[in-house]
Every structure is written in C-alpha cells, then in structure tokens.
Amino acid sequence: MGKQTNIRLDDDVKAAAEDRAKRRGLTLQGYVADLIQTDVNQSRAAFMAGAAAFLAAYTDEFDAEVGEDRYPGLPDKPAQTAPRDVA
C-alpha cells in the first residue's frame, strides 16, 4: 500500500486529466500514479543507459588505471586447496 499524496490542479487541468483517466479505464488517482511511475522509470532507464555508455567509452582508461583486478586486495591467483581424501 502506498502513501497518500495530495496535489492541487486547476479546474481545466483536473477535468482533462479525469477525461483521460476515464478513457484509459482508470481513476484519476490511478492515472496520476501511472504518469509519475512512467516518468520515474524513464528517468532511471535514461540514467542507466548514460552510465553504461560512459563506462563503455572509458573502459580502456579504467583498465589502465585499475587493471583487471576488480577486487583490490585479493591475491593474484586463486587459493590452492588441498586434495581431499576420498574413502
């Protein structure tokens, strides 16, 4: 269950929004919630696409600076484990 939020709309804007909501089979509340959710999701997707493009553009610079080791402090090679005796 979400939190309640109050908004103020001009009469003309409210009437237009109610009409659009009705045509979509939604309440005004559902229509406004869908608009906000769509905007938030589009903003998030745009940010992630921008971040991916940035990382792709600067991969060589990052590799030159930090190398292949993605986890500083780990040994260069995986630890060797002693063979287990199988009975």
Backbone atoms as SQL, in Angstrom:
CREATE TABLE atoms (id INTEGER PRIMARY KEY, chain TEXT, resi INTEGER, resn TEXT, atom TEXT, x REAL, y REAL, z REAL);
INSERT INTO atoms VALUES
  (1, 'A', 1, 'MET', 'N', 0.858, -1.174, 0.000),
  (2, 'A', 1, 'MET', 'CA', 0.000, 0.000, 0.000),
  (3, 'A', 1, 'MET', 'C', 0.896, 1.226, 0.000),
  (4, 'A', 2, 'GLY', 'N', 0.596, 2.167, -0.873),
  (5, 'A', 2, 'GLY', 'CA', 1.401, 3.375, -0.998),
  (6, 'A', 2, 'GLY', 'C', 0.950, 4.456, -0.044),
  (7, 'A', 3, 'LYS', 'N', 1.744, 5.489, 0.021),
  (8, 'A', 3, 'LYS', 'CA', 1.420, 6.658, 0.844),
  (9, 'A', 3, 'LYS', 'C', 0.498, 7.579, 0.058),
  (10, 'A', 4, 'GLN', 'N', -0.331, 8.306, 0.773),
  (11, 'A', 4, 'GLN', 'CA', -1.243, 9.254, 0.144),
  (12, 'A', 4, 'GLN', 'C', -0.524, 10.571, -0.070),
  (13, 'A', 5, 'THR', 'N', -0.734, 11.181, -1.248),
  (14, 'A', 5, 'THR', 'CA', -0.170, 12.483, -1.578),
  (15, 'A', 5, 'THR', 'C', -1.275, 13.340, -2.155),
  (16, 'A', 6, 'ASN', 'N', -1.354, 14.574, -1.705),
  (17, 'A', 6, 'ASN', 'CA', -2.365, 15.499, -2.220),
  (18, 'A', 6, 'ASN', 'C', -1.721, 16.448, -3.216),
  (19, 'A', 7, 'ILE', 'N', -2.436, 16.738, -4.308),
  (20, 'A', 7, 'ILE', 'CA', -1.965, 17.709, -5.289),
  (21, 'A', 7, 'ILE', 'C', -3.080, 18.686, -5.600),
  (22, 'A', 8, 'ARG', 'N', -2.724, 19.863, -6.059),
  (23, 'A', 8, 'ARG', 'CA', -3.717, 20.861, -6.472),
  (24, 'A', 8, 'ARG', 'C', -3.617, 21.012, -7.981),
  (25, 'A', 9, 'LEU', 'N', -4.767, 20.998, -8.632),
  (26, 'A', 9, 'LEU', 'CA', -4.839, 21.166, -10.080),
  (27, 'A', 9, 'LEU', 'C', -5.840, 22.257, -10.407),
  (28, 'A', 10, 'ASP', 'N', -5.560, 23.011, -11.472),
  (29, 'A', 10, 'ASP', 'CA', -6.559, 23.950, -11.983),
  (30, 'A', 10, 'ASP', 'C', -7.770, 23.134, -12.428),
  (31, 'A', 11, 'ASP', 'N', -8.936, 23.761, -12.403),
  (32, 'A', 11, 'ASP', 'CA', -10.164, 23.059, -12.781),
  (33, 'A', 11, 'ASP', 'C', -10.078, 22.460, -14.182),
  (34, 'A', 12, 'ASP', 'N', -9.531, 23.209, -15.144),
  (35, 'A', 12, 'ASP', 'CA', -9.434, 22.718, -16.523),
  (36, 'A', 12, 'ASP', 'C', -8.491, 21.521, -16.623),
  (37, 'A', 13, 'VAL', 'N', -7.386, 21.603, -15.916),
  (38, 'A', 13, 'VAL', 'CA', -6.411, 20.503, -15.944),
  (39, 'A', 13, 'VAL', 'C', -7.009, 19.266, -15.294),
  (40, 'A', 14, 'LYS', 'N', -7.701, 19.461, -14.175),
  (41, 'A', 14, 'LYS', 'CA', -8.320, 18.329, -13.495),
  (42, 'A', 14, 'LYS', 'C', -9.365, 17.664, -14.388),
  (43, 'A', 15, 'ALA', 'N', -10.188, 18.468, -15.059),
  (44, 'A', 15, 'ALA', 'CA', -11.228, 17.911, -15.941),
  (45, 'A', 15, 'ALA', 'C', -10.589, 17.134, -17.092),
  (46, 'A', 16, 'ALA', 'N', -9.528, 17.679, -17.671),
  (47, 'A', 16, 'ALA', 'CA', -8.840, 16.984, -18.763),
  (48, 'A', 16, 'ALA', 'C', -8.214, 15.684, -18.265),
  (49, 'A', 17, 'ALA', 'N', -7.612, 15.721, -17.083),
  (50, 'A', 17, 'ALA', 'CA', -6.994, 14.525, -16.516),
  (51, 'A', 17, 'ALA', 'C', -8.043, 13.465, -16.207),
  (52, 'A', 18, 'GLU', 'N', -9.184, 13.879, -15.664),
  (53, 'A', 18, 'GLU', 'CA', -10.261, 12.928, -15.383),
  (54, 'A', 18, 'GLU', 'C', -10.769, 12.297, -16.672),
  (55, 'A', 19, 'ASP', 'N', -10.874, 13.093, -17.739),
  (56, 'A', 19, 'ASP', 'CA', -11.322, 12.569, -19.030),
  (57, 'A', 19, 'ASP', 'C', -10.327, 11.539, -19.564),
  (58, 'A', 20, 'ARG', 'N', -9.047, 11.860, -19.504),
  (59, 'A', 20, 'ARG', 'CA', -8.033, 10.910, -19.985),
  (60, 'A', 20, 'ARG', 'C', -8.011, 9.648, -19.142),
  (61, 'A', 21, 'ALA', 'N', -8.161, 9.807, -17.840),
  (62, 'A', 21, 'ALA', 'CA', -8.196, 8.644, -16.957),
  (63, 'A', 21, 'ALA', 'C', -9.385, 7.750, -17.306),
  (64, 'A', 22, 'LYS', 'N', -10.534, 8.363, -17.511),
  (65, 'A', 22, 'LYS', 'CA', -11.750, 7.608, -17.840),
  (66, 'A', 22, 'LYS', 'C', -11.566, 6.829, -19.147),
  (67, 'A', 23, 'ARG', 'N', -10.967, 7.480, -20.164),
  (68, 'A', 23, 'ARG', 'CA', -10.741, 6.806, -21.450),
  (69, 'A', 23, 'ARG', 'C', -9.781, 5.620, -21.312),
  (70, 'A', 24, 'ARG', 'N', -8.931, 5.668, -20.313),
  (71, 'A', 24, 'ARG', 'CA', -7.992, 4.561, -20.079),
  (72, 'A', 24, 'ARG', 'C', -8.540, 3.541, -19.082),
  (73, 'A', 25, 'GLY', 'N', -9.730, 3.801, -18.572),
  (74, 'A', 25, 'GLY', 'CA', -10.328, 2.885, -17.603),
  (75, 'A', 25, 'GLY', 'C', -9.695, 2.993, -16.230),
  (76, 'A', 26, 'LEU', 'N', -9.192, 4.186, -15.903),
  (77, 'A', 26, 'LEU', 'CA', -8.520, 4.406, -14.622),
  (78, 'A', 26, 'LEU', 'C', -9.242, 5.470, -13.816),
  (79, 'A', 27, 'THR', 'N', -8.980, 5.454, -12.524),
  (80, 'A', 27, 'THR', 'CA', -9.395, 6.573, -11.686),
  (81, 'A', 27, 'THR', 'C', -8.385, 7.696, -11.891),
  (82, 'A', 28, 'LEU', 'N', -8.732, 8.890, -11.443),
  (83, 'A', 28, 'LEU', 'CA', -7.777, 9.999, -11.523),
  (84, 'A', 28, 'LEU', 'C', -6.517, 9.644, -10.735),
  (85, 'A', 29, 'GLN', 'N', -6.704, 9.041, -9.574),
  (86, 'A', 29, 'GLN', 'CA', -5.575, 8.626, -8.747),
  (87, 'A', 29, 'GLN', 'C', -4.682, 7.634, -9.496),
  (88, 'A', 30, 'GLY', 'N', -5.278, 6.644, -10.132),
  (89, 'A', 30, 'GLY', 'CA', -4.506, 5.658, -10.881),
  (90, 'A', 30, 'GLY', 'C', -3.793, 6.272, -12.069),
  (91, 'A', 31, 'TYR', 'N', -4.475, 7.203, -12.734),
  (92, 'A', 31, 'TYR', 'CA', -3.877, 7.879, -13.891),
  (93, 'A', 31, 'TYR', 'C', -2.647, 8.684, -13.479),
  (94, 'A', 32, 'VAL', 'N', -2.783, 9.463, -12.422),
  (95, 'A', 32, 'VAL', 'CA', -1.658, 10.274, -11.938),
  (96, 'A', 32, 'VAL', 'C', -0.522, 9.373, -11.464),
  (97, 'A', 33, 'ALA', 'N', -0.842, 8.308, -10.740),
  (98, 'A', 33, 'ALA', 'CA', 0.193, 7.381, -10.271),
  (99, 'A', 33, 'ALA', 'C', 0.929, 6.750, -11.450),
  (100, 'A', 34, 'ASP', 'N', 0.197, 6.365, -12.511),
  (101, 'A', 34, 'ASP', 'CA', 0.836, 5.790, -13.703),
  (102, 'A', 34, 'ASP', 'C', 1.756, 6.798, -14.381),
  (103, 'A', 35, 'LEU', 'N', 1.325, 8.053, -14.481),
  (104, 'A', 35, 'LEU', 'CA', 2.159, 9.088, -15.089),
  (105, 'A', 35, 'LEU', 'C', 3.471, 9.260, -14.323),
  (106, 'A', 36, 'ILE', 'N', 3.367, 9.317, -13.011),
  (107, 'A', 36, 'ILE', 'CA', 4.567, 9.501, -12.188),
  (108, 'A', 36, 'ILE', 'C', 5.484, 8.288, -12.297),
  (109, 'A', 37, 'GLN', 'N', 4.909, 7.106, -12.212),
  (110, 'A', 37, 'GLN', 'CA', 5.714, 5.881, -12.297),
  (111, 'A', 37, 'GLN', 'C', 6.422, 5.781, -13.651),
  (112, 'A', 38, 'THR', 'N', 5.731, 6.111, -14.719),
  (113, 'A', 38, 'THR', 'CA', 6.334, 6.086, -16.046),
  (114, 'A', 38, 'THR', 'C', 7.492, 7.074, -16.136),
  (115, 'A', 39, 'ASP', 'N', 7.301, 8.271, -15.607),
  (116, 'A', 39, 'ASP', 'CA', 8.355, 9.283, -15.636),
  (117, 'A', 39, 'ASP', 'C', 9.573, 8.835, -14.836),
  (118, 'A', 40, 'VAL', 'N', 9.344, 8.283, -13.659),
  (119, 'A', 40, 'VAL', 'CA', 10.445, 7.805, -12.822),
  (120, 'A', 40, 'VAL', 'C', 11.192, 6.677, -13.519),
  (121, 'A', 41, 'ASN', 'N', 10.471, 5.724, -14.096),
  (122, 'A', 41, 'ASN', 'CA', 11.115, 4.597, -14.777),
  (123, 'A', 41, 'ASN', 'C', 11.895, 5.054, -16.004),
  (124, 'A', 42, 'GLN', 'N', 11.371, 6.026, -16.753),
  (125, 'A', 42, 'GLN', 'CA', 12.092, 6.538, -17.912),
  (126, 'A', 42, 'GLN', 'C', 13.360, 7.267, -17.483),
  (127, 'A', 43, 'SER', 'N', 13.284, 8.017, -16.397),
  (128, 'A', 43, 'SER', 'CA', 14.467, 8.717, -15.886),
  (129, 'A', 43, 'SER', 'C', 15.519, 7.720, -15.437),
  (130, 'A', 44, 'ARG', 'N', 15.102, 6.672, -14.756),
  (131, 'A', 44, 'ARG', 'CA', 16.027, 5.640, -14.297),
  (132, 'A', 44, 'ARG', 'C', 16.679, 4.937, -15.488),
  (133, 'A', 45, 'ALA', 'N', 15.884, 4.613, -16.494),
  (134, 'A', 45, 'ALA', 'CA', 16.414, 3.940, -17.681),
  (135, 'A', 45, 'ALA', 'C', 17.402, 4.848, -18.420),
  (136, 'A', 46, 'ALA', 'N', 17.077, 6.137, -18.518),
  (137, 'A', 46, 'ALA', 'CA', 17.984, 7.077, -19.183),
  (138, 'A', 46, 'ALA', 'C', 19.301, 7.189, -18.422),
  (139, 'A', 47, 'PHE', 'N', 19.234, 7.230, -17.099),
  (140, 'A', 47, 'PHE', 'CA', 20.456, 7.298, -16.299),
  (141, 'A', 47, 'PHE', 'C', 21.308, 6.046, -16.506),
  (142, 'A', 48, 'MET', 'N', 20.679, 4.880, -16.449),
  (143, 'A', 48, 'MET', 'CA', 21.428, 3.629, -16.608),
  (144, 'A', 48, 'MET', 'C', 22.052, 3.533, -18.000),
  (145, 'A', 49, 'ALA', 'N', 21.338, 3.969, -19.023),
  (146, 'A', 49, 'ALA', 'CA', 21.891, 3.956, -20.382),
  (147, 'A', 49, 'ALA', 'C', 23.078, 4.907, -20.475),
  (148, 'A', 50, 'GLY', 'N', 22.969, 6.068, -19.862),
  (149, 'A', 50, 'GLY', 'CA', 24.077, 7.026, -19.851),
  (150, 'A', 50, 'GLY', 'C', 25.284, 6.480, -19.112),
  (151, 'A', 51, 'ALA', 'N', 25.037, 5.831, -17.974),
  (152, 'A', 51, 'ALA', 'CA', 26.133, 5.237, -17.206),
  (153, 'A', 51, 'ALA', 'C', 26.812, 4.132, -17.996),
  (154, 'A', 52, 'ALA', 'N', 26.036, 3.308, -18.678),
  (155, 'A', 52, 'ALA', 'CA', 26.610, 2.225, -19.484),
  (156, 'A', 52, 'ALA', 'C', 27.436, 2.795, -20.630),
  (157, 'A', 53, 'ALA', 'N', 26.939, 3.846, -21.277),
  (158, 'A', 53, 'ALA', 'CA', 27.678, 4.473, -22.374),
  (159, 'A', 53, 'ALA', 'C', 28.979, 5.084, -21.868),
  (160, 'A', 54, 'PHE', 'N', 28.923, 5.718, -20.700),
  (161, 'A', 54, 'PHE', 'CA', 30.125, 6.307, -20.103),
  (162, 'A', 54, 'PHE', 'C', 31.164, 5.232, -19.815),
  (163, 'A', 55, 'LEU', 'N', 30.729, 4.155, -19.182),
  (164, 'A', 55, 'LEU', 'CA', 31.662, 3.069, -18.860),
  (165, 'A', 55, 'LEU', 'C', 32.245, 2.447, -20.125),
  (166, 'A', 56, 'ALA', 'N', 31.428, 2.272, -21.144),
  (167, 'A', 56, 'ALA', 'CA', 31.923, 1.700, -22.395),
  (168, 'A', 56, 'ALA', 'C', 32.938, 2.628, -23.053),
  (169, 'A', 57, 'ALA', 'N', 32.687, 3.927, -22.993),
  (170, 'A', 57, 'ALA', 'CA', 33.585, 4.893, -23.631),
  (171, 'A', 57, 'ALA', 'C', 34.933, 4.984, -22.920),
  (172, 'A', 58, 'TYR', 'N', 34.957, 4.704, -21.624),
  (173, 'A', 58, 'TYR', 'CA', 36.182, 4.879, -20.849),
  (174, 'A', 58, 'TYR', 'C', 36.748, 3.566, -20.319),
  (175, 'A', 59, 'THR', 'N', 36.367, 2.447, -20.911),
  (176, 'A', 59, 'THR', 'CA', 36.856, 1.143, -20.454),
  (177, 'A', 59, 'THR', 'C', 38.374, 1.076, -20.464),
  (178, 'A', 60, 'ASP', 'N', 38.996, 1.534, -21.546),
  (179, 'A', 60, 'ASP', 'CA', 40.457, 1.472, -21.633),
  (180, 'A', 60, 'ASP', 'C', 41.119, 2.303, -20.535),
  (181, 'A', 61, 'GLU', 'N', 40.582, 3.479, -20.262),
  (182, 'A', 61, 'GLU', 'CA', 41.148, 4.334, -19.209),
  (183, 'A', 61, 'GLU', 'C', 41.002, 3.677, -17.836),
  (184, 'A', 62, 'PHE', 'N', 39.850, 3.081, -17.568),
  (185, 'A', 62, 'PHE', 'CA', 39.648, 2.402, -16.293),
  (186, 'A', 62, 'PHE', 'C', 40.599, 1.217, -16.160),
  (187, 'A', 63, 'ASP', 'N', 40.724, 0.428, -17.221),
  (188, 'A', 63, 'ASP', 'CA', 41.630, -0.722, -17.186),
  (189, 'A', 63, 'ASP', 'C', 43.074, -0.271, -16.968),
  (190, 'A', 64, 'ALA', 'N', 43.482, 0.831, -17.595),
  (191, 'A', 64, 'ALA', 'CA', 44.846, 1.330, -17.417),
  (192, 'A', 64, 'ALA', 'C', 45.065, 1.799, -15.984),
  (193, 'A', 65, 'GLU', 'N', 44.049, 2.358, -15.376),
  (194, 'A', 65, 'GLU', 'CA', 44.177, 2.883, -14.016),
  (195, 'A', 65, 'GLU', 'C', 44.122, 1.792, -12.947),
  (196, 'A', 66, 'VAL', 'N', 43.169, 0.885, -13.073),
  (197, 'A', 66, 'VAL', 'CA', 42.975, -0.122, -12.019),
  (198, 'A', 66, 'VAL', 'C', 43.263, -1.535, -12.481),
  (199, 'A', 67, 'GLY', 'N', 43.492, -1.725, -13.757),
  (200, 'A', 67, 'GLY', 'CA', 43.798, -3.060, -14.264),
  (201, 'A', 67, 'GLY', 'C', 42.596, -3.969, -14.239),
  (202, 'A', 68, 'GLU', 'N', 42.888, -5.235, -14.376),
  (203, 'A', 68, 'GLU', 'CA', 41.823, -6.238, -14.443),
  (204, 'A', 68, 'GLU', 'C', 41.276, -6.599, -13.069),
  (205, 'A', 69, 'ASP', 'N', 42.027, -6.281, -12.020),
  (206, 'A', 69, 'ASP', 'CA', 41.618, -6.660, -10.671),
  (207, 'A', 69, 'ASP', 'C', 40.421, -5.821, -10.248),
  (208, 'A', 70, 'ARG', 'N', 39.274, -6.440, -10.228),
  (209, 'A', 70, 'ARG', 'CA', 38.053, -5.718, -9.859),
  (210, 'A', 70, 'ARG', 'C', 37.883, -5.649, -8.340),
  (211, 'A', 71, 'TYR', 'N', 38.658, -6.459, -7.613),
  (212, 'A', 71, 'TYR', 'CA', 38.521, -6.510, -6.161),
  (213, 'A', 71, 'TYR', 'C', 39.897, -6.311, -5.535),
  (214, 'A', 72, 'PRO', 'N', 40.309, -5.058, -5.332),
  (215, 'A', 72, 'PRO', 'CA', 41.631, -4.804, -4.760),
  (216, 'A', 72, 'PRO', 'C', 41.809, -5.546, -3.436),
  (217, 'A', 73, 'GLY', 'N', 43.016, -6.059, -3.239),
  (218, 'A', 73, 'GLY', 'CA', 43.318, -6.772, -2.007),
  (219, 'A', 73, 'GLY', 'C', 43.249, -8.274, -2.152),
  (220, 'A', 74, 'LEU', 'N', 42.645, -8.768, -3.230),
  (221, 'A', 74, 'LEU', 'CA', 42.588, -10.208, -3.440),
  (222, 'A', 74, 'LEU', 'C', 43.923, -10.678, -4.016),
  (223, 'A', 75, 'PRO', 'N', 44.313, -11.901, -3.727),
  (224, 'A', 75, 'PRO', 'CA', 45.556, -12.419, -4.305),
  (225, 'A', 75, 'PRO', 'C', 45.439, -12.513, -5.824),
  (226, 'A', 76, 'ASP', 'N', 46.613, -12.489, -6.486),
  (227, 'A', 76, 'ASP', 'CA', 46.633, -12.548, -7.948),
  (228, 'A', 76, 'ASP', 'C', 46.065, -13.852, -8.482),
  (229, 'A', 77, 'LYS', 'N', 46.291, -14.952, -7.746),
  (230, 'A', 77, 'LYS', 'CA', 45.826, -16.263, -8.198),
  (231, 'A', 77, 'LYS', 'C', 44.820, -16.811, -7.198),
  (232, 'A', 78, 'PRO', 'N', 43.933, -17.655, -7.653),
  (233, 'A', 78, 'PRO', 'CA', 43.017, -18.304, -6.702),
  (234, 'A', 78, 'PRO', 'C', 43.808, -19.164, -5.729),
  (235, 'A', 79, 'ALA', 'N', 43.327, -19.260, -4.517),
  (236, 'A', 79, 'ALA', 'CA', 43.981, -20.079, -3.492),
  (237, 'A', 79, 'ALA', 'C', 43.927, -21.547, -3.894),
  (238, 'A', 80, 'GLN', 'N', 45.017, -22.246, -3.649),
  (239, 'A', 80, 'GLN', 'CA', 45.070, -23.682, -3.911),
  (240, 'A', 80, 'GLN', 'C', 44.489, -24.411, -2.705),
  (241, 'A', 81, 'THR', 'N', 43.644, -25.375, -2.958),
  (242, 'A', 81, 'THR', 'CA', 43.078, -26.153, -1.868),
  (243, 'A', 81, 'THR', 'C', 43.736, -27.524, -1.899),
  (244, 'A', 82, 'ALA', 'N', 43.884, -28.074, -0.707),
  (245, 'A', 82, 'ALA', 'CA', 44.482, -29.411, -0.585),
  (246, 'A', 82, 'ALA', 'C', 43.492, -30.445, -1.104),
  (247, 'A', 83, 'PRO', 'N', 43.986, -31.469, -1.821),
  (248, 'A', 83, 'PRO', 'CA', 43.061, -32.516, -2.303),
  (249, 'A', 83, 'PRO', 'C', 42.438, -33.233, -1.122),
  (250, 'A', 84, 'ARG', 'N', 41.215, -33.617, -1.301),
  (251, 'A', 84, 'ARG', 'CA', 40.502, -34.362, -0.260),
  (252, 'A', 84, 'ARG', 'C', 40.725, -35.845, -0.435),
  (253, 'A', 85, 'ASP', 'N', 40.862, -36.530, 0.683),
  (254, 'A', 85, 'ASP', 'CA', 40.931, -37.989, 0.636),
  (255, 'A', 85, 'ASP', 'C', 39.523, -38.517, 0.452),
  (256, 'A', 86, 'VAL', 'N', 39.353, -39.352, -0.545),
  (257, 'A', 86, 'VAL', 'CA', 38.055, -39.940, -0.806),
  (258, 'A', 86, 'VAL', 'C', 38.112, -41.387, -0.344),
  (259, 'A', 87, 'ALA', 'N', 37.275, -41.754, 0.602),
  (260, 'A', 87, 'ALA', 'CA', 37.307, -43.107, 1.149),
  (261, 'A', 87, 'ALA', 'C', 36.282, -43.983, 0.508);
